Structures are given as structure tokens and as C-alpha cells.
Amino acid sequence: MDARRVPAGSGAGGGRPRFARVLLLAGGGLLVAGGIAGLVAGAAVPDRLYALLPPLVIDAAAVGGATVALSAAILVGGAVELSVGFRLGRAPWAASAALIVLAVTGALLLAIGVALLTEVAAGASAWLAVPGLVLVATAAAHGIAAWRLATWRLAAASARSGEAPEEAR
């Protein structure tokens, strides 16, 4: 067996971490698409974006520039999620990278979701509760995926070393 490859049948589910992979690939794809859309909007229609905001001290060009910068960061984050998702179970570093990506993304989703729900509680439109709850649920899915991935990784390490997993002792 190649020492760099994670054993395929070593997880609790008997295979590679499919849930984490699907979550990373779907989330990464959405982030890449959103990043591209933001880049286009920030570069092509900054005046329209400016008109959507309450009165500001900055001008439309600054709003467009901020949109482009934030969208570029979102695009890079999506590319990282896609890269890790494609390599998960095939590269020794991918499980560790996936745990970090899932944890950071989950924490960000939870923070944004709670912020939206706090705005609803403070009197904002009740419709903001829908994306807030979706973001909180997605953050929970990231936590579940990270937990399952960590369990799978520990089982794979135990199988390579010939030791029984902690829960089997």
C-alpha cells in the first residue's frame, strides 16, 4: 500500500468521506460562482450597486472597488474549497486541510447567520430570518462534516499503524 494514500475502507462509513467532499465541492462551486458574479457586478455596474445602498460618504467607484476586492477573496476561498474537495481522500494533506477549511467556513457561516437573526430580532425585515436560518443550518452541516472527517481520519491513521481505534479499546 502506498504510504501517502489514505486507506479507502478505513472510515466509519466504510469509504472515503463523501459528505465532506460533497459539502466542499458544492460550497466551493457556489463561492466561485458568487465571486465571479461579484467581480462582474463590481466592475461593470458600480453605480447600480451604489444606488442599492443607504446614503454614504463614499462614491460609486469606491463601492465598485470594494465589491471587486471582496469578490476576489470569495473567489479564492471557493477555489481553495474546490481544490481541497477534489483532493480529499487522495492526498495525505487533504484531510487536514479540509478540517481547517470546514471549521473556518462553518464559523463564518454561523457568524453571518447569527448576525442576520440578530437584525431580525432588532426589528429588521422578517425575511432576513430565512437566510439566517439557512446559514446556521449550513454551519451545522460543516460541523458535522468536520466531525465525521476527523473520525474517518483517526480510523485511517489507526489502520495504518495497526492499532485499534480509540472507541474499539
N, C-alpha and C positions, 0 to 999 in steps of 0.2 A: 504494500500500500504506500502511496506517495505521502510522505510525512507532512507535506504542505496542504494537502486536501483534507477537508473535514469529512469524516465518515458519513455516508448518506443515510444510513439507518440508525443513527445514534440518538435521535431526539425522542421525546416522549410520544410524539405522534408517529414515530417510525420513519420519518423522512426529513427533508430539508424544511427550513422554517418558511412555509408558504405564506402564512398570514402576514408576517413581517415583510416578506418580499412584495406581496400584493399591495400592502399599505404604502411601502416606499415607492413602488413604481407608479401607483395611481396618484399619490400625493406629489411625487416629483413631476409627473406629466402635467398635473393641474398648475403647479407652480411655474413650470416652464411656459405653459400657455398664458398664464396670467402675467408673467414677466414680459413676454413678447407683446401682449396687448397693451401693457402699461408703457413700454418703450415707444410703441407706435403712437399712443394717445398723448404722451408727454411731448413727443417731438412734433406731431402733426397738428394737434388741436389744443394747445395750452390755453387759448382764450376760452374755449368751451369748458375746460376744467376749472378755470378761474371763475367763470360765471356760476358754477355749481356751489362755490364756497361762500360763506358769510363775508361781509366786508373785511378786507385785510390791508395791512400796511405794505405788503409786497406786491409786485406786479405779476402779470400773467407769465412772463418769461421765467421768473423765479419759481412759480408753481410748476411750469413745464419741466424745468431743470430738476426740481426735487422729485417729480414723478419719474423722470428718466433714471435718476440715481437710485431711488427705492426699487424701481422695476428691475434694474440691473442686478441689485442684490437678491431680489426674489428669483430672478432667472438663474443666478449662480447657485442659490440654495436648491432649486429644483434640479439643476444638473448634478449636484452632489447626491441628492436623494436617488436620482435615476442611476447614477454610477454605482452607488452602494447597493441598490436593489438588484441590479444586474449581476454584481459580483458575489452577492450573498450566498454562502454555501459552496462557493467555488474558489475562494481565496482566503488564506488564513487571517488576514487583517479585516475582512469584510464584516464579520460578526461584531467585532469590537467597534468598528466604525458605525455599523448600523445601530448598535445600542446608543452610541453618542448622538447620532442624528435623530433617532426616535425620541430620546429624552429631551433634547433641546427643542425639537419641533413640538412635542407634546406640551412642554412648559409654555412655549409661546402661544400655542393654540388655547391653552387653558387661561392664560393671562388676558388674551384678547376677548375670549368668550365671557369671562367674569366681568371685564370692563363693559361689554355690551349689556350684560344683565344688570350691572350697577346703574348704567344710564337709564334703563327701563324703570328701575326702582326709584330713580330720581325724577321721573316724570317724562322721559323721552317717549317716543312712539313705541307702542307695544309690539309692533312688528319687528323691532330690534331683538326681541326675545328669541325669535326663530333662529337667526344666525348665531346668536349667543349660545343657545342650547345645542345647536349642531356643532359648534366649535368645542364646547365642553365634552360632548359625546365623542368627537374625533380625538380629543386629547386623551380620553379614557381608552379609546382603541389603541392609541400609541403606547400607553402604559401597559396594556395587556400584551401587545406585540413585543414590547421590550422585555417583559417578564417571561414570556414564552421563549423568546430568543435566548435570554440568559440561561434558562433551564436547559434548552437544547444545547447550548454551548458547553455548559458544565457536563452534561451527559456525554458529549463528544470528547471532551478532554479526559473524562474518566475512562471511556472506551479505549482511547489511545494509550493511556497509562496502564490499563489492565486492572484498575481499581473499580470497586463497585461505587455507584453514585451515592451521595450522602444519604438520600432517603431510603436506600436499599440496605444500609448498615444497621 
